[in-house]
Amino acid sequence: MVSKEMYELGAKRSVIRDLFEYGKQKAAIVGKENIFDFSIGNPTVPAPECVKESIIKLLKTKKSDEIHGYTSAQGDFEVRKNIADYMNGKFNCQLKAENFYMTCGAAASLSITLKALTVSSEDEFIIIAPYFPEYRVFIKNAGAKVIAVPADPEDFQIQVNLLEKAIDFHTRGIIINSPNNPSGVVYSEKTLRSLAGLLKRKSKEYKKALYLISDEPYREIVYDGIQVPYIPDYYENTIICYSYSKSLSLPGERIGYILIPSFVENARDVYTAVCGAGRSLGYVCAPSLFQRVIMQCLGKTSDIALYDSNRKLLYDGLNKMGYRCVRPDGAFYLFVRSLEENAVDFSENAKKFNLLIVPSDDFGCPGYVRISYCVDPEMIKRSFYAFQKLKDLYQSG
Amino acid sequence: MVSKEMYELGAKRSVIRDLFEYGKQKAAIVGKENIFDFSIGNPTVPAPECVKESIIKLLKTKKSDEIHGYTSAQGDFEVRKNIADYMNGKFNCQLKAENFYMTCGAAASLSITLKALTVSSEDEFIIIAPYFPEYRVFIKNAGAKVIAVPADPEDFQIQVNLLEKAIDFHTRGIIINSPNNPSGVVYSEKTLRSLAGLLKRKSKEYKKALYLISDEPYREIVYDGIQVPYIPDYYENTIICYSYSKSLSLPGERIGYILIPSFVENARDVYTAVCGAGRSLGYVCAPSLFQRVIMQCLGKTSDIALYDSNRKLLYDGLNKMGYRCVRPDGAFYLFVRSLEENAVDFSENAKKFNLLIVPSDDFGCPGYVRISYCVDPEMIKRSFYAFQKLKDLYQSG
């Protein structure tokens, strides 16, 4: 009586959300301080002060309809102009307001872009495993097919030789995500040059544009002075899907953008199709107050140092115990080897010690768990005892 | 190279947006005070004070992640509980938090509901002409077919006998919109009883649920003490799509809900499919700050009296000049007979006097113009001269 596909999507909550809800219920029984919830990527570091200040200033100085009224569907012109200017200063590029389409966050950015680019049901989008599980949902909604290519298990960089084999005539685009959720890896210059070379070669071979869709909500969440390369510098046919959810700790506010540089093949057609896809999916405009807020906060971020100290604390602690994981350069996740082949069983065992860690199966890369460290550092300290017990369980067994 | 369908949707701006943009350009030449822009439904009456007050209070008393963090996909529980309680008090019903799914406004409410209900590409949704043009876009996005049934040209109530002929085995649901955009009509008790009777009979005949989708962004924008009936009291299989855009003058903030009462057939399945459809379309959650804001403003509205005085001013003024239109009971539009058969040409002629009025063709009901009166009353007064000139043009011609 209802759409079977939508019913199943609604009934099968993501494994992340499932653990998160389990944690809330268990906390009610054993006490919140005894639950070690590393499940969800909900930033705990507060939004920077400029967010609060700019909201209050806007409310006090602007007329109601100037703040809360419809903006144009692509977003307020002044907002987009200011983002363009900021990006031009940061990346030495030549962007204009017309290159930006404001969205309700990264999920909207991706859904809209994929819908705009999908021409036929034979179209394929390639994703690199481990990947954010919702990519599958958004590609399916656009009416295209998902092709997953595994990253290098040593360092989680792209295996360009494997990617090459996956590209065929039906490939419309490749989604990349650096800094990566869940691995925390930042793609190196070497990876990007190699990727760009491949895509240029393959575009020529198939005589069609291959779009690189760069999903960048973690662009500013990087450590040890690492710089995240500006992808269009490496490959022209790049569309950036951005969100302020993580950089400004505003995940619930749903604010981000799609950036289509002018040198993208058929850039104006892509932009027009993006406008159409946004309209088709029911996005009238991005939330108007927060369009203005992010304009006032360009270049600002939440206090990344807090995530960095969490990263060190957890990485060092788990390493000492003998857990294995690649040291992350960005985002706020550790991607740790499961102590048994089946990560779902491993995650279940972890629950015995009230340790909530996400099995990697839905990320398309079995045998790991994702540990989100955008949490209270005190919880990390308390959790080591549980991590040790979990380790002991496997050593004694 | 991009989706043709999305490109066309992006390239063909709605006629309303087209006029609106034309007005902005023309204003730059002849001066804003000489343009009479009745094109767009962007509320001019400010949001009530409770909006500003509750935002500032939330910012000052709550932690950043309590305001800006992800809520659950269906919306914050407390918010939904409070809306349910408010509705129970107002309509004497028995709603719970679980009946509500918070959305990014009415367009999202409709897109998600239609996607959740569409089972096959043979499915049909019936809309009553004149209708909001985007209904066609959202139904198409869901993969279903649009069937339009004309309203009674005398009073714009539903012609239930015509609707009866349009319902067949493929009908999944009917979208109604009362108070109506563009006609301003509020469906009478008589209409609703007759509609409910028909739908019950037809559900039995075809042995399947027929869903009534009630799009109610103008529920509170009514005049002369009129009460908008609570549709589920008349017909159980009613799903309400609501938005705070108009009642609280927050159109840019994208905040609304889907209400699925428990007595709807397969209510839990419909709700689950709605969750799935929201996920599929890329809606992660409704904007978190404004979820809390509308909770603090339940029962409040912008100052409707201002729209009412505009309504009287414009209706009386145009009537005196000999324009013909049904007196609207709600919303903020007059739906006026075109002075020639082709309303597109009529709207073009109106432009000669810098009068921007929307031809009704895209509303599925040719021969009219929609005049939006959520505008500055001074503009209405200045516009009468132009309306008179337009009338003279036709009398002299």
Chai-1 contact restraints between the chains, C-beta under 6 A:
chainA,res_idxA,chainB,res_idxB,connection_type,confidence,min_distance_angstrom,max_distance_angstrom,comment,restraint_id
A,M1,B,N266,contact,1.0,0.0,6.0,A-B,restraint_1
A,V2,B,A116,contact,1.0,0.0,6.0,A-B,restraint_2
A,V2,B,D269,contact,1.0,0.0,6.0,A-B,restraint_3
A,V2,B,V270,contact,1.0,0.0,6.0,A-B,restraint_4
A,V2,B,A273,contact,1.0,0.0,6.0,A-B,restraint_5
A,S3,B,A116,contact,1.0,0.0,6.0,A-B,restraint_6
A,S3,B,T118,contact,1.0,0.0,6.0,A-B,restraint_7
A,S3,B,V119,contact,1.0,0.0,6.0,A-B,restraint_8
A,S3,B,A273,contact,1.0,0.0,6.0,A-B,restraint_9
A,M6,B,A116,contact,1.0,0.0,6.0,A-B,restraint_10
A,M6,B,A273,contact,1.0,0.0,6.0,A-B,restraint_11
A,M6,B,G276,contact,1.0,0.0,6.0,A-B,restraint_12
A,M6,B,A277,contact,1.0,0.0,6.0,A-B,restraint_13
A,Y7,B,T272,contact,1.0,0.0,6.0,A-B,restraint_14
A,Y7,B,A273,contact,1.0,0.0,6.0,A-B,restraint_15
A,Y7,B,G276,contact,1.0,0.0,6.0,A-B,restraint_16
A,L9,B,G276,contact,1.0,0.0,6.0,A-B,restraint_17
A,L9,B,R279,contact,1.0,0.0,6.0,A-B,restraint_18
A,L9,B,S280,contact,1.0,0.0,6.0,A-B,restraint_19
A,G10,B,T272,contact,1.0,0.0,6.0,A-B,restraint_20
A,G10,B,A273,contact,1.0,0.0,6.0,A-B,restraint_21
A,G10,B,C275,contact,1.0,0.0,6.0,A-B,restraint_22
A,G10,B,G276,contact,1.0,0.0,6.0,A-B,restraint_23
A,A11,B,T272,contact,1.0,0.0,6.0,A-B,restraint_24
A,N42,B,G69,contact,1.0,0.0,6.0,A-B,restraint_25
A,N42,B,Y70,contact,1.0,0.0,6.0,A-B,restraint_26
A,P46,B,S64,contact,1.0,0.0,6.0,A-B,restraint_27
A,A47,B,S64,contact,1.0,0.0,6.0,A-B,restraint_28
A,A47,B,H68,contact,1.0,0.0,6.0,A-B,restraint_29
A,K52,B,L59,contact,1.0,0.0,6.0,A-B,restraint_30
A,L59,B,K52,contact,1.0,0.0,6.0,A-B,restraint_31
A,S64,B,P46,contact,1.0,0.0,6.0,A-B,restraint_32
A,S64,B,A47,contact,1.0,0.0,6.0,A-B,restraint_33
A,H68,B,A47,contact,1.0,0.0,6.0,A-B,restraint_34
A,H68,B,L250,contact,1.0,0.0,6.0,A-B,restraint_35
A,H68,B,G252,contact,1.0,0.0,6.0,A-B,restraint_36
A,H68,B,E253,contact,1.0,0.0,6.0,A-B,restraint_37
A,G69,B,N42,contact,1.0,0.0,6.0,A-B,restraint_38
A,G69,B,G252,contact,1.0,0.0,6.0,A-B,restraint_39
A,Y70,B,N42,contact,1.0,0.0,6.0,A-B,restraint_40
A,Y70,B,P251,contact,1.0,0.0,6.0,A-B,restraint_41
A,Y70,B,G252,contact,1.0,0.0,6.0,A-B,restraint_42
A,T71,B,G252,contact,1.0,0.0,6.0,A-B,restraint_43
A,C104,B,C104,contact,1.0,0.0,6.0,A-B,restraint_44
A,A107,B,G282,contact,1.0,0.0,6.0,A-B,restraint_45
A,A107,B,V284,contact,1.0,0.0,6.0,A-B,restraint_46
A,A108,B,G282,contact,1.0,0.0,6.0,A-B,restraint_47
A,S111,B,G282,contact,1.0,0.0,6.0,A-B,restraint_48
A,A116,B,V2,contact,1.0,0.0,6.0,A-B,restraint_49
A,A116,B,S3,contact,1.0,0.0,6.0,A-B,restraint_50
A,A116,B,M6,contact,1.0,0.0,6.0,A-B,restraint_51
A,T118,B,S3,contact,1.0,0.0,6.0,A-B,restraint_52
A,V119,B,S3,contact,1.0,0.0,6.0,A-B,restraint_53
A,V137,B,S280,contact,1.0,0.0,6.0,A-B,restraint_54
A,N141,B,S280,contact,1.0,0.0,6.0,A-B,restraint_55
A,L250,B,H68,contact,1.0,0.0,6.0,A-B,restraint_56
A,P251,B,Y70,contact,1.0,0.0,6.0,A-B,restraint_57
A,G252,B,H68,contact,1.0,0.0,6.0,A-B,restraint_58
A,G252,B,G69,contact,1.0,0.0,6.0,A-B,restraint_59
A,G252,B,Y70,contact,1.0,0.0,6.0,A-B,restraint_60
A,G252,B,T71,contact,1.0,0.0,6.0,A-B,restraint_61
A,G252,B,S288,contact,1.0,0.0,6.0,A-B,restraint_62
A,E253,B,H68,contact,1.0,0.0,6.0,A-B,restraint_63
A,E253,B,P287,contact,1.0,0.0,6.0,A-B,restraint_64
A,E253,B,S288,contact,1.0,0.0,6.0,A-B,restraint_65
A,R254,B,P287,contact,1.0,0.0,6.0,A-B,restraint_66
A,N266,B,M1,contact,1.0,0.0,6.0,A-B,restraint_67
A,D269,B,V2,contact,1.0,0.0,6.0,A-B,restraint_68
A,V270,B,V2,contact,1.0,0.0,6.0,A-B,restraint_69
A,T272,B,Y7,contact,1.0,0.0,6.0,A-B,restraint_70
A,T272,B,G10,contact,1.0,0.0,6.0,A-B,restraint_71
A,T272,B,A11,contact,1.0,0.0,6.0,A-B,restraint_72
A,A273,B,V2,contact,1.0,0.0,6.0,A-B,restraint_73
A,A273,B,S3,contact,1.0,0.0,6.0,A-B,restraint_74
A,A273,B,M6,contact,1.0,0.0,6.0,A-B,restraint_75
A,A273,B,Y7,contact,1.0,0.0,6.0,A-B,restraint_76
A,A273,B,G10,contact,1.0,0.0,6.0,A-B,restraint_77
A,C275,B,G10,contact,1.0,0.0,6.0,A-B,restraint_78
A,G276,B,M6,contact,1.0,0.0,6.0,A-B,restraint_79
A,G276,B,Y7,contact,1.0,0.0,6.0,A-B,restraint_80
A,G276,B,L9,contact,1.0,0.0,6.0,A-B,restraint_81
A,G276,B,G10,contact,1.0,0.0,6.0,A-B,restraint_82
A,A277,B,M6,contact,1.0,0.0,6.0,A-B,restraint_83
A,R279,B,L9,contact,1.0,0.0,6.0,A-B,restraint_84
A,S280,B,L9,contact,1.0,0.0,6.0,A-B,restraint_85
A,S280,B,V137,contact,1.0,0.0,6.0,A-B,restraint_86
A,S280,B,N141,contact,1.0,0.0,6.0,A-B,restraint_87
A,L281,B,L281,contact,1.0,0.0,6.0,A-B,restraint_88
A,G282,B,A107,contact,1.0,0.0,6.0,A-B,restraint_89
A,G282,B,A108,contact,1.0,0.0,6.0,A-B,restraint_90
A,G282,B,S111,contact,1.0,0.0,6.0,A-B,restraint_91
A,V284,B,A107,contact,1.0,0.0,6.0,A-B,restraint_92
A,P287,B,E253,contact,1.0,0.0,6.0,A-B,restraint_93
A,P287,B,R254,contact,1.0,0.0,6.0,A-B,restraint_94
A,P287,B,P287,contact,1.0,0.0,6.0,A-B,restraint_95
A,S288,B,G252,contact,1.0,0.0,6.0,A-B,restraint_96
A,S288,B,E253,contact,1.0,0.0,6.0,A-B,restraint_97
